[in-house]
Amino acid sequence: MSDVRVRPEEITRAARAVEEAGNQFGRDAESLGNETSSADLFGRDELGVALVEMHNVAIPEAIDYYGATGNCVTETATGMDRLARAYMAVEEDNSAEVVGIFLDLGIV
Protein backbone atom coordinates (compact mmCIF):
# COMPACT_ATOMS: atom_id res chain seq x y z
CA MET A 1 0.00 0.00 0.00
CA SER A 2 1.42 3.37 -0.94
CA ASP A 3 1.38 6.48 1.20
CA VAL A 4 -1.00 9.28 0.37
CA ARG A 5 0.50 12.70 0.87
CA VAL A 6 -2.01 15.49 1.06
CA ARG A 7 -0.84 19.07 1.03
CA PRO A 8 -3.81 21.29 1.82
CA GLU A 9 -1.90 24.40 0.78
CA GLU A 10 -1.44 22.90 -2.70
CA ILE A 11 -5.16 22.13 -2.90
CA THR A 12 -5.93 25.70 -1.87
CA ARG A 13 -3.53 27.08 -4.47
CA ALA A 14 -5.09 24.87 -7.15
CA ALA A 15 -8.56 25.97 -6.04
CA ARG A 16 -7.60 29.60 -6.66
CA ALA A 17 -6.41 28.76 -10.18
CA VAL A 18 -9.58 26.78 -10.90
CA GLU A 19 -11.71 29.65 -9.58
CA GLU A 20 -9.92 32.11 -11.85
CA ALA A 21 -10.53 29.79 -14.81
CA GLY A 22 -14.24 29.71 -13.96
CA ASN A 23 -14.33 33.48 -13.69
CA GLN A 24 -12.57 33.75 -17.05
CA PHE A 25 -15.25 31.51 -18.58
CA GLY A 26 -17.85 33.99 -17.34
CA ARG A 27 -15.99 37.01 -18.69
CA ASP A 28 -15.45 35.28 -22.02
CA ALA A 29 -19.12 34.32 -22.29
CA GLU A 30 -20.19 37.89 -21.61
CA SER A 31 -17.69 39.25 -24.12
CA LEU A 32 -18.70 36.73 -26.76
CA GLY A 33 -22.36 37.56 -26.24
CA ASN A 34 -21.66 41.24 -26.77
CA GLU A 35 -19.59 40.62 -29.90
CA THR A 36 -22.01 38.27 -31.64
CA SER A 37 -25.13 40.28 -30.87
CA SER A 38 -23.78 43.50 -32.33
CA ALA A 39 -22.24 42.18 -35.54
CA ASP A 40 -23.87 41.74 -38.93
CA LEU A 41 -22.04 38.49 -39.58
CA PHE A 42 -23.94 36.99 -42.50
CA GLY A 43 -24.95 39.75 -44.90
CA ARG A 44 -28.40 40.91 -45.88
CA ASP A 45 -29.31 38.55 -48.73
CA GLU A 46 -31.81 35.72 -48.29
CA LEU A 47 -29.19 33.25 -47.07
CA GLY A 48 -27.70 35.84 -44.72
CA VAL A 49 -31.12 36.59 -43.20
CA ALA A 50 -31.76 32.85 -42.68
CA LEU A 51 -28.36 32.42 -41.05
CA VAL A 52 -28.97 35.40 -38.78
CA GLU A 53 -32.27 33.88 -37.66
CA MET A 54 -30.59 30.55 -36.87
CA HIS A 55 -27.74 32.39 -35.17
CA ASN A 56 -30.14 34.42 -33.03
CA VAL A 57 -31.79 31.21 -31.80
CA ALA A 58 -28.64 29.17 -31.16
CA ILE A 59 -26.08 31.64 -29.87
CA PRO A 60 -27.84 32.89 -26.71
CA GLU A 61 -28.34 29.34 -25.50
CA ALA A 62 -24.75 28.43 -26.32
CA ILE A 63 -23.46 31.49 -24.47
CA ASP A 64 -25.68 30.70 -21.47
CA TYR A 65 -24.29 27.16 -21.44
CA TYR A 66 -20.74 28.48 -21.66
CA GLY A 67 -21.40 30.82 -18.74
CA ALA A 68 -23.00 28.00 -16.75
CA THR A 69 -19.89 25.92 -17.36
CA GLY A 70 -17.87 28.74 -15.80
CA ASN A 71 -20.17 28.67 -12.78
CA CYS A 72 -19.63 24.91 -12.43
CA VAL A 73 -15.88 25.38 -12.57
CA THR A 74 -16.10 28.08 -9.90
CA GLU A 75 -18.23 25.81 -7.71
CA THR A 76 -15.61 23.09 -8.10
CA ALA A 77 -13.01 25.54 -6.79
CA THR A 78 -15.21 26.23 -3.77
CA GLY A 79 -15.41 22.49 -3.11
CA MET A 80 -11.64 22.13 -3.41
CA ASP A 81 -11.11 24.94 -0.92
CA ARG A 82 -13.59 23.38 1.51
CA LEU A 83 -11.79 20.05 1.14
CA ALA A 84 -8.45 21.62 2.02
CA ARG A 85 -9.90 23.40 5.07
CA ALA A 86 -11.65 20.22 6.24
CA TYR A 87 -8.44 18.23 5.88
CA MET A 88 -6.51 20.80 7.92
CA ALA A 89 -9.19 20.77 10.62
CA VAL A 90 -9.07 16.97 10.87
CA GLU A 91 -5.28 17.02 11.07
CA GLU A 92 -5.38 19.66 13.81
CA ASP A 93 -8.01 17.67 15.75
CA ASN A 94 -5.96 14.47 15.40
CA SER A 95 -2.80 16.23 16.57
CA ALA A 96 -4.61 17.63 19.59
CA GLU A 97 -5.99 14.18 20.39
CA VAL A 98 -2.52 12.60 20.23
CA VAL A 99 -1.08 15.31 22.49
CA GLY A 100 -3.95 14.67 24.93
CA ILE A 101 -3.18 10.95 24.98
CA PHE A 102 0.51 11.62 25.58
CA LEU A 103 -0.38 14.01 28.40
CA ASP A 104 -2.67 11.38 29.96
CA LEU A 105 0.14 8.84 29.77
CA GLY A 106 2.64 11.31 31.21
CA ILE A 107 4.83 11.11 28.14
CA VAL A 108 4.84 14.84 27.46
C-alpha positions as CSV (number, residue, x, y, z in Angstrom):
1,M,0.0,0.0,0.0
2,S,1.4,3.4,-0.9
3,D,1.4,6.5,1.2
4,V,-1.0,9.3,0.4
5,R,0.5,12.7,0.9
6,V,-2.0,15.5,1.1
7,R,-0.8,19.1,1.0
8,P,-3.8,21.3,1.8
9,E,-1.9,24.4,0.8
10,E,-1.4,22.9,-2.7
11,I,-5.2,22.1,-2.9
12,T,-5.9,25.7,-1.9
13,R,-3.5,27.1,-4.5
14,A,-5.1,24.9,-7.2
15,A,-8.6,26.0,-6.0
16,R,-7.6,29.6,-6.7
17,A,-6.4,28.8,-10.2
18,V,-9.6,26.8,-10.9
19,E,-11.7,29.6,-9.6
20,E,-9.9,32.1,-11.9
21,A,-10.5,29.8,-14.8
22,G,-14.2,29.7,-14.0
23,N,-14.3,33.5,-13.7
24,Q,-12.6,33.7,-17.0
25,F,-15.2,31.5,-18.6
26,G,-17.9,34.0,-17.3
27,R,-16.0,37.0,-18.7
28,D,-15.5,35.3,-22.0
29,A,-19.1,34.3,-22.3
30,E,-20.2,37.9,-21.6
31,S,-17.7,39.3,-24.1
32,L,-18.7,36.7,-26.8
33,G,-22.4,37.6,-26.2
34,N,-21.7,41.2,-26.8
35,E,-19.6,40.6,-29.9
36,T,-22.0,38.3,-31.6
37,S,-25.1,40.3,-30.9
38,S,-23.8,43.5,-32.3
39,A,-22.2,42.2,-35.5
40,D,-23.9,41.7,-38.9
41,L,-22.0,38.5,-39.6
42,F,-23.9,37.0,-42.5
43,G,-24.9,39.7,-44.9
44,R,-28.4,40.9,-45.9
45,D,-29.3,38.6,-48.7
46,E,-31.8,35.7,-48.3
47,L,-29.2,33.3,-47.1
48,G,-27.7,35.8,-44.7
49,V,-31.1,36.6,-43.2
50,A,-31.8,32.9,-42.7
51,L,-28.4,32.4,-41.0
52,V,-29.0,35.4,-38.8
53,E,-32.3,33.9,-37.7
54,M,-30.6,30.5,-36.9
55,H,-27.7,32.4,-35.2
56,N,-30.1,34.4,-33.0
57,V,-31.8,31.2,-31.8
58,A,-28.6,29.2,-31.2
59,I,-26.1,31.6,-29.9
60,P,-27.8,32.9,-26.7
61,E,-28.3,29.3,-25.5
62,A,-24.7,28.4,-26.3
63,I,-23.5,31.5,-24.5
64,D,-25.7,30.7,-21.5
65,Y,-24.3,27.2,-21.4
66,Y,-20.7,28.5,-21.7
67,G,-21.4,30.8,-18.7
68,A,-23.0,28.0,-16.8
69,T,-19.9,25.9,-17.4
70,G,-17.9,28.7,-15.8
71,N,-20.2,28.7,-12.8
72,C,-19.6,24.9,-12.4
73,V,-15.9,25.4,-12.6
74,T,-16.1,28.1,-9.9
75,E,-18.2,25.8,-7.7
76,T,-15.6,23.1,-8.1
77,A,-13.0,25.5,-6.8
78,T,-15.2,26.2,-3.8
79,G,-15.4,22.5,-3.1
80,M,-11.6,22.1,-3.4
81,D,-11.1,24.9,-0.9
82,R,-13.6,23.4,1.5
83,L,-11.8,20.0,1.1
84,A,-8.4,21.6,2.0
85,R,-9.9,23.4,5.1
86,A,-11.6,20.2,6.2
87,Y,-8.4,18.2,5.9
88,M,-6.5,20.8,7.9
89,A,-9.2,20.8,10.6
90,V,-9.1,17.0,10.9
91,E,-5.3,17.0,11.1
92,E,-5.4,19.7,13.8
93,D,-8.0,17.7,15.7
94,N,-6.0,14.5,15.4
95,S,-2.8,16.2,16.6
96,A,-4.6,17.6,19.6
97,E,-6.0,14.2,20.4
98,V,-2.5,12.6,20.2
99,V,-1.1,15.3,22.5
100,G,-3.9,14.7,24.9
101,I,-3.2,10.9,25.0
102,F,0.5,11.6,25.6
103,L,-0.4,14.0,28.4
104,D,-2.7,11.4,30.0
105,L,0.1,8.8,29.8
106,G,2.6,11.3,31.2
107,I,4.8,11.1,28.1
108,V,4.8,14.8,27.5
